[in-house]
Amino acid sequence: MRLLQNTALLYLLLVIVRPCSVDANRRKRAVTDEDEEKQGDPLPPGQCGLYLAPSSLPFAGLGLFSGTKISADSPINEFLGGTYPGYSGETNSPLWSDLAIPIADDYKALPYRGQQRFPSWLGYVWPKEVGALVSFRTAFPEIEPGLIAMDPGLQIADGIEFFMDDHPSNEDFDEDHEPSVRMNAFSPGIASLANHDGDFANIDRNYDISRTDYNFLTAPWDAGAGAFSPHHNMQYTTFRDVEEGMELLLDYGHQFHADIRKRNEQLRHMQGKSTRTLTGFADTIGRDWDIMEKVQKKDCPKELPTEKAKRERLKVGMGVDSSILDVGVRPYIEYRPNDHLPAVDEEKDDDDDEEDDYDWNIRPLEWLHDNGVCLSSGKLSIGPSDIDDAGRAVFSTTDVAKGEVILIAPLIALRRDDFRIYKSDPDAEHERDEVDKSTVIGEELLLNYAYSHPDSPMLLVPNGPLANFINHGGEDANVQIRWPAALSKTARLFDWAYNRKKEYVYDDKFESTNHNAWLKDHPIDVMEKSGRLAFEYVALRDIKKDEEILIDYGPLWEDAWGAFSNAHPYARSGYFRHSIGVPDGFYPDNWLGVTDKYEIAEIKDLKNKPLQPGIALPLTWAHNGKALSPKYGYVVGLDKGFSDRFLDYSEKAGVIELYRKLLTNQEGFRLKSDEFTTYTPGMLTNTSTTNDEEMEFFAQKYKADQYKFNMHFVAAWNEAARKGVMKALGDAGFDLAVKGIGERFGYDNMTCFHASYMGMSHCDRAKMHSDIYATNDKSWNIIFPLITVEGTDPELNILADDMNTVVGVHYLKDVAYALGDFGFHQTSPSNYFDPSQSDGEESAAHIRVVFGAYCSQIDETNIAMIRHIYDGDDPAPFADQFAELPVKEVHWTKTGNATLRHPEGSGLSEQSCKGDAKPNEK
């Protein structure tokens, strides 16, 4: 009982109590005896009441369509169920309604678990508040919605609410009760399949008739109590007329509406094969500007790339998005109309026929029959099961023949880890400590609705009406699941849904050429496409009218249920949790015995396939061989012993000793957040030379307050230090890395215009950022390690070009990571040593020090942007190297002999090497 009570208490703590935000007029709209007689077209027996087909909305994927006409203020479930002989809407309740499955754990995505900001299945879960299950903190870049491969879906929606304290169905029912405890909920069926349109929504939840109960079961005495969701009878009502063949649309809320409008506008330009996904930007920057995050845009001056700007050497000459300019400031830019459809024509006369506005989302029934699938034809209904502890069940309303498909179920795909509930502390001082993944305290109720194989990391949950009410029958099962049959309408529809790209709009001439493609893919790829695959329930034998529909959950489930239900009520550990087993051979071999973690193939194979010095290879996923990003993510082989040689130089030059003092917060080396000052590290060690003692470096403690880490940058301040670092890089063998990048991308030359050390000992939350951007794909941040801490988690997080998936990598000796334009990355959370919690053992403190060099082909297409990048948040003592072309130093050319030790060019003078910034004045 203690665990049972604690689990329930945890669940209550995870929900937020606050006033309801849904429009009050909609929430209170309910059908009463005083309403006018409902008007709707009754369906003939066997006709489909609810279709799933390509949406009438652009880029929305699949959508729900009504098979009949339903007038305003009518409960749609009474019509969508279809009809069967003898059915009467006046004497019978709707054939089916939906359930809501609570999602108890808020910590489902980065930065707390997994490797994605928005796991695709969360797009089908209604949050108790916007963003409850995903992080919108500033650690991630603010990327334009159209450029994110996996949008957050319902996680930015608040148009529908689900309540923990919904109306009970027993004698405790109170008409005046107003549910108020919101919960995260997955509600398979209408709530998760109907699309959004803020202007043309036509249905909403009927909040007054949903109920919560365990069908007269009581915990702990009845084993079934808690084994299924008590939240049921989720029904929906029209608030405007719905025509035959009209798409059923919900209003997801204002934030979702704004996001989808912006994303769809961008996708329309992508579909039109435009060179840019946004409009209003200078042609010389083009799509690069679209990808830049908002903070980077705001940092740029608002000048155009005119000849005047080039002559006067403005810091950055570029066009800007008019939406970020100050009021009244308008750049010379190109404007395009917003051609998002559907859209209200503002010039339309008021006397025009209003019904014309709704034609765009109506499909002929013949079209729906040919291009969609039926989710409800009146052959199935829901009612109380006759099986002990089973709760509610699905029944046949008519005779069903052996081999007949009785139900089609879209599927969401999840990792096993998604079902675990970890110990958490939302009040923890550090974000990295909020979730303790070493302690599992429970499993989600959703697990009981998931289909799985014990050797696969992926589980599948039906996402349509009726399917999640089908109970276990064992040897008495009368249906089984199967993949869509070849050449069937189901196969064609989901072949399109699964294989389509985000910007694709459905073409009814679509040819199905990749049948059940998900069976060939790795589970990771399938899980990125939740909702876009399906299976069918097919009759194993003839089924009689009113017979309960049953499936075999498998021997593992049966054994687990037997052990749980036969245990003494006080001996049971919480509620029953176990997934449903799939039939033998149902999961393909490539789904078995594999990992669900994103890994980099080049790093995974380094022990068996060492990188050759100077060879640059794209980072590719181990599970499918595709590039993390074909443009900006590479790994570069360094000369054997390179890391040790450059570390030896850094030790002798005093830089490492400087870091030991900075990172342990010693007297005279304590910097405030964003403060910088200069040091002569050669004076800190007795191994330095006279030249070392002439070298000045600046040290900056970067945004420590904002990101809760003690990252310090150390870089050359005077020309002696700059030349010393470049010479040491060359002596250690870094020229091979520069040459490898240059040859890989066919550059004419390369200049390493900035180089700095980066050191830290603790990090709670670092900014996901790109150091290099919009340089016409001609610049690289090349990073390699000097000091790492053995046995720790990956040190560097890299964001894939889907702007959603993050992979953590370890720094490796004699290996560099090369991140090009928009190569987003961040320091991983870690806690080697925190001076604020020190016990005085600074000498034994673990620290991490890495080195990064910005190397680029600098030419007329990017010199303004590169200067802007260099003269960013850090001190910029060598800004005059970009004063004119050709630049003053070149470190590699494809035809010459330039090196880091002996560069070509006029060289930088001591007088030109100081910027305006002064120590301690930043």
MIZATI-318945 format. One record per residue (C-alpha): residue in three letters; x, z, y. Coordinates in steps of 0.5 Angstrom, whole numbers, plus 500, padded with zeros to 3 digits. Example, Ala and Ser with C-alpha at 12.3 -4.5 7.8 and 13.67 -1.06 7.14 Angstrom:
REM residues 2
ALA525516491
SER527514498
END
This chain:
REM residues 922
MET500500500
ARG506501505
LEU508494505
LEU501492505
GLN500496511
ASN507494514
THR505487513
ALA499487517
LEU501491522
LEU507486523
TYR502480523
LEU498484529
LEU504485533
LEU506477533
VAL500475536
ILE499476544
VAL492479547
ARG490475553
PRO484473556
CYS482466554
SER484460558
VAL479455555
ASP474452560
ALA468457559
ASN463452560
ARG465449554
ARG467455550
LYS460457551
ARG456451549
ALA453452543
VAL447449539
THR440453539
ASP433453537
GLU431451544
ASP436445545
GLU433438545
GLU432435538
LYS439432536
GLN439424536
GLY444421531
ASP444415526
PRO443418519
LEU448415514
PRO446411508
PRO448414502
GLY455413500
GLN457410507
CYS463414510
GLY462419516
LEU469420518
TYR475415518
LEU482416519
ALA485409522
PRO490407527
SER488410533
SER486406539
LEU490410544
PRO497407545
PHE503410541
ALA498416538
GLY499413531
LEU493415526
GLY486418529
LEU479420527
PHE473415528
SER466417527
GLY462413522
THR455414525
LYS452415532
ILE452422535
SER449424541
ALA452429546
ASP451437544
SER451436537
PRO455439531
ILE459433529
ASN460436522
GLU452435520
PHE454427521
LEU461426519
GLY460429512
GLY456423510
THR450423506
TYR448423499
PRO441423495
GLY436429497
TYR441431503
SER437434509
GLY440436515
GLU434440517
THR435445511
ASN442444509
SER448446512
PRO454441514
LEU457439507
TRP464441510
SER467445515
ASP475446516
LEU479453516
ALA484456520
ILE491458517
PRO495463521
ILE502462522
ALA505469523
ASP512468525
ASP514466532
TYR521464530
LYS520457527
ALA525453531
LEU532453535
PRO535457537
TYR532462532
ARG532458525
GLY533451523
GLN537445526
GLN531442530
ARG528444537
PHE521441534
PRO520441527
SER515435526
TRP510440522
LEU510444528
GLY506438532
TYR500440528
VAL500447529
TRP496450535
PRO500456538
LYS497462541
GLU500460548
VAL504454550
GLY511454546
ALA510460542
LEU513457536
VAL518453540
SER524454545
PHE523451552
ARG529455555
THR534452559
ALA539452554
PHE536445552
PRO537439557
GLU531437560
ILE530430557
GLU525425559
PRO519425554
GLY520418552
LEU527419549
ILE525425545
ALA524422538
MET520428536
ASP515430541
PRO513438541
GLY506436539
LEU501441540
GLN506446542
ILE505444549
ALA497444548
ASP492450550
GLY486446549
ILE483449543
GLU484457541
PHE484460534
PHE483468534
MET485473529
ASP479477531
ASP474472530
HIS466473528
PRO466477522
SER460474517
ASN458481514
GLU454486517
ASP459488522
PHE457482526
ASP456483533
GLU453477538
ASP456480544
HIS463480540
GLU468476544
PRO474474540
SER481475544
VAL487476540
ARG489469539
MET494467533
ASN498461532
ALA494457527
PHE494450523
SER487448522
PRO487442517
GLY482437519
ILE479435525
ALA483440530
SER490437527
LEU488430526
ALA484428532
ASN488425538
HIS488427545
ASP485424552
GLY484428558
ASP479423561
PHE475421555
ALA475427550
ASN468427547
ILE469433542
ASP470441542
ARG470447538
ASN464450537
TYR467457538
ASP460461536
ILE460459529
SER467460526
ARG467466522
THR472471518
ASP472474512
TYR474474505
ASN468472501
PHE466479499
LEU473481497
THR476487499
ALA484489499
PRO487492495
TRP482492490
ASP481484489
ALA487481488
GLY484474491
ALA483478498
GLY489476503
ALA491470498
PHE487465502
SER485464509
PRO479468512
HIS478464518
HIS473459516
ASN467455518
MET471451524
GLN466446527
TYR466441533
THR461439538
THR460433542
PHE459434549
ARG458426551
ASP455421546
VAL459418541
GLU458411539
GLU458409532
GLY466407530
MET468411536
GLU475415536
LEU474422536
LEU478425542
LEU480433544
ASP482435550
TYR489438549
GLY490441556
HIS493440562
GLN500440560
PHE500436554
HIS496431558
ALA501430563
ASP507430558
ILE503424554
ARG502420560
LYS509420562
ARG511419555
ASN506413554
GLU508410560
GLN516410558
LEU514407551
ARG510402554
HIS516399558
MET520400551
GLN515396548
GLY516391553
LYS523390551
SER525392558
THR532394560
ARG530401562
THR525406560
LEU523408567
THR522405573
GLY525406580
PHE532406579
ALA538402581
ASP540396577
THR547398577
ILE545404573
GLY539402569
ARG537405563
ASP543410563
TRP540414569
ASP533414565
ILE537419560
MET540423565
GLU537430565
LYS534433571
VAL539437573
GLN544432573
LYS540427577
LYS539433582
ASP547434583
CYS548427585
PRO547424592
LYS542420594
GLU545414596
LEU544407594
PRO550403590
THR551398596
GLU558395598
LYS558400604
ALA557405599
LYS563403595
ARG567401602
GLU566408604
ARG568411597
LEU561416597
LYS562421592
VAL556417588
GLY553411590
MET547410586
GLY539409586
VAL535415584
ASP528417581
SER523417587
SER520423584
ILE526428585
LEU527426592
ASP525430598
VAL518429601
GLY519423606
VAL525420603
ARG524413600
PRO530409597
TYR530402596
ILE527401589
GLU523397585
TYR516400583
ARG511398577
PRO504400577
ASN502405571
ASP499401566
HIS498406561
LEU491404558
PRO486407557
ALA485409565
VAL480409569
ASP479404574
GLU479407581
GLU476401585
LYS470400580
ASP463401583
ASP459407582
ASP453403580
ASP457399574
ASP455401567
GLU459407565
GLU458406558
ASP463400559
ASP469405560
TYR468407553
ASP469401549
TRP476401549
ASN476407543
ILE471404539
ARG472400533
PRO467396529
LEU466399522
GLU468393518
TRP475394522
LEU475401520
HIS473399513
ASP479394512
ASN484398516
GLY483405515
VAL481410510
CYS475414509
LEU476422509
SER468424508
SER463420504
GLY458425502
LYS461426495
LEU464433496
SER462439499
ILE464446500
GLY461453498
PRO463459495
SER466459488
ASP464462481
ILE471463480
ASP473470481
ASP478472487
ALA477464489
GLY474465495
ARG471458497
ALA471452493
VAL469444493
PHE464441489
SER461434488
THR455432491
THR454426486
ASP456424479
VAL464421480
ALA467417475
LYS473418471
GLY479414475
GLU475415482
VAL479417488
ILE475423491
LEU479425497
ILE485422501
ALA490427504
PRO495426509
LEU501431508
ILE505435513
ALA512436510
LEU516443511
ARG522446508
ARG522452504
ASP525456510
ASP519455514
PHE515459510
ARG519465510
ILE518471515
TYR524474517
LYS525481521
SER525480528
ASP526484534
PRO524481541
ASP527486545
ALA534485542
GLU539485548
HIS542478545
GLU538472543
ARG542471537
ASP540478535
GLU533477535
VAL532474528
ASP535478522
LYS536472517
SER539477512
THR532480511
VAL526477509
ILE520481510
GLY514476508
GLU512469507
GLU507465511
LEU500465508
LEU501457509
LEU505457502
ASN499458498
TYR496451500
ALA503448499
TYR505443493
SER512444491
HIS517443486
PRO522448484
ASP528444485
SER526441491
PRO527444498
MET521440501
LEU514443500
LEU507438502
VAL501441505
PRO495437505
ASN492436513
GLY485433512
PRO478436511
LEU476439504
ALA483439500
ASN485446502
PHE479449498
ILE480446491
ASN482451487
HIS486452480
GLY483450474
GLY488450469
GLU486446463
ASP479445466
ALA482441472
ASN478435473
VAL482432478
GLN490431479
ILE494428485
ARG497422485
TRP501417490
PRO497412493
ALA496406489
ALA500399490
LEU496394495
SER490400496
LYS488401503
THR491408503
ALA498405501
ARG497400507
LEU495405512
PHE500410511
ASP506405510
TRP504403517
ALA504410519
TYR510412516
ASN515406517
ARG512405525
LYS517406530
LYS514411536
GLU513405541
TYR509401536
VAL502399537
TYR498397531
ASP497390529
ASP492389524
LYS496383521
PHE501388519
GLU503387512
SER505393507
THR512391505
ASN515398504
HIS510401499
ASN510409499
ALA517409503
TRP517416503
LEU519416495
LYS525413497
ASP528417502
HIS531424503
PRO527430504
ILE530431511
ASP528424513
VAL521425510
MET520432513
GLU522428520
LYS515424519
SER510430517
GLY503427517
ARG505420516
LEU505420508
ALA499422504
PHE497423497
GLU490422493
TYR486426489
VAL483422483
ALA478424477
LEU481426471
ARG474425467
ASP467424469
ILE465429474
LYS457431474
LYS454433480
ASP454440483
GLU461441479
GLU467445482
ILE473440483
LEU479443480
ILE486442480
ASP492445475
TYR496449480
GLY502449474
PRO505454470
LEU509457475
TRP503459479
GLU499461473
ASP504466471
ALA505469478
TRP498470479
GLY497473472
ALA502478474
PHE500479481
SER492480479
ASN494484472
ALA498489476
HIS495496479
PRO492495486
TYR497500488
ALA503497485
ARG502490488
SER507488493
GLY503486499
TYR498479498
PHE499474493
ARG504468495
HIS506462491
SER506455492
ILE502450488
GLY506446483
VAL506438482
PRO505435476
ASP511433472
GLY515427475
PHE511427481
TYR517428486
PRO522423485
ASP529424483
ASN532424490
TRP528429492
LEU531434487
GLY537438487
VAL539436494
THR540440501
ASP535441507
LYS541442512
TYR543437516
GLU551435515
ILE556431517
ALA559426512
GLU566425515
ILE567433516
LYS564434509
ASP569429506
LEU575431510
LYS578435504
ASN578429499
LYS578423505
PRO583426510
LEU582422517
GLN588418518
PRO591419525
GLY588415531
ILE582413527
ALA576414530
LEU569414526
PRO562415528
LEU559422526
THR554420520
TRP549424516
ALA551426509
HIS544425507
ASN543418509
GLY549415512
LYS546414519
ALA550415525
LEU548422529
SER549417535
PRO552410534
LYS554411542
TYR557418543
GLY559422537
TYR565421533
VAL571424530
VAL578422531
GLY584423526
LEU590427530
ASP597426528
LYS599431522
GLY601438526
PHE599436532
SER594442533
ASP600447532
ARG605443536
PHE600443542
LEU599451541
ASP606452541
TYR607449548
SER601453550
GLU604459548
LYS610458551
ALA607456557
GLY603463558
VAL596460557
ILE594463551
GLU597470554
LEU593469560
TYR587468555
ARG588474552
LYS588478558
LEU582474561
LEU577475555
THR579482554
ASN577483562
GLN584487563
GLU586489570
GLY588483575
PHE584478570
ARG577480571
LEU573474574
LYS566474576
SER561469574
ASP563462577
GLU569465580
PHE575462580
THR583464582
THR590461580
TYR595464576
THR602462574
PRO601464566
GLY609462565
MET610469569
LEU606472563
THR611471557
ASN618471556
THR618464552
SER617460559
THR622456562
THR623455570
ASN619449569
ASP613453566
GLU614458572
GLU613453577
MET606451574
GLU600453577
PHE593453573
PHE586455575
ALA582460571
GLN574460572
LYS569464569
TYR563459568
LYS556461569
ALA557468565
ASP551471568
GLN546465566
TYR548464559
LYS551470557
PHE558468555
ASN565469557
MET567462557
HIS573461561
PHE576454563
VAL583454565
ALA586447568
ALA592445572
TRP592447579
ASN598443582
GLU602437580
ALA607440576
ALA602443571
ARG598437571
LYS604433569
GLY606439564
VAL600438560
MET600431560
LYS607431557
ALA605436552
LEU599432550
GLY604426549
ASP609430545
ALA604433540
GLY601426539
PHE595425543
ASP597418545
LEU594416538
ALA587419539
VAL587415546
LYS589409543
GLY584410537
ILE578410542
GLY581405546
GLU581400540
ARG575402537
PHE571400543
GLY575394545
TYR577397552
ASP582394556
ASN586401558
MET584408558
THR586414563
CYS585421562
PHE583424568
HIS581431567
ALA584436562
SER582443561
TYR583449556
MET576453554
GLY576460551
MET571465549
SER570471545
HIS563472545
CYS557467547
ASP549469546
ARG546462549
ALA550457552
LYS548451555
MET546444551
HIS550439556
SER553433557
ASP560433560
ILE560425561
TYR554421563
ALA552414566
THR559411566
ASN557405562
ASP559407555
LYS567407557
SER568415558
TRP570420552
ASN570428552
ILE576429546
ILE576436544
PHE580439539
PRO582447537
LEU588451538
ILE585458536
THR579459532
VAL577465528
GLU576464520
GLY570465516
THR565465522
ASP559460523
PRO560453526
GLU563453533
LEU560447536
ASN553445536
ILE552437537
LEU545434539
ALA543428535
ASP541422539
ASP534424537
MET535429542
ASN531434537
THR536435532
VAL542440532
VAL548440528
GLY553445528
VAL561444526
HIS567447525
TYR573446529
LEU578443524
LYS586443525
ASP589436527
VAL582433528
ALA578432535
TYR571431536
ALA570425541
LEU563425545
GLY561419550
ASP556418555
PHE550423554
GLY554427548
PHE550433549
HIS553439546
GLN554447546
THR558453544
SER555456538
PRO552463539
SER558468536
ASN561475537
TYR568476536
PHE569481541
ASP565483547
PRO569487553
SER563491555
GLN562494548
SER570495547
ASP573501544
GLY579500547
GLU582495541
GLU584489546
SER590487543
ALA586486536
ALA581482539
HIS579475536
ILE578469541
ARG577462541
VAL581457545
VAL580449545
PHE582444549
GLY578438552
ALA581431555
TYR576427559
CYS579420558
SER576413560
GLN576406562
ILE575407570
ASP573400573
GLU568398579
THR562399574
ASN563407574
ILE569410578
ALA563413583
MET560416577
ILE567419574
ARG569422581
HIS562425581
ILE563428574
TYR570430576
ASP568433582
GLY562437579
ASP562445577
ASP569446576
PRO575446582
ALA577439583
PRO584439585
PHE586432583
ALA580428586
ASP584423590
GLN586419583
PHE579416584
ALA580414591
GLU581406590
LEU582401584
PRO586401580
VAL587408579
LYS594411580
GLU595413573
VAL593409566
HIS595412560
TRP594407555
THR593399555
LYS592394550
THR597390552
GLY602395555
ASN606401554
ALA603406558
THR603413555
LEU601420557
ARG608422558
HIS610415561
PRO604413565
GLU603406568
GLY601406576
SER603409582
GLY602416580
LEU599422584
SER603425589
GLU603432591
GLN600431597
SER594428594
CYS593433589
LYS589438592
GLY581438593
ASP577442598
ALA576448594
LYS580455595
PRO581460590
ASN575466590
GLU571462595
LYS567458590
END
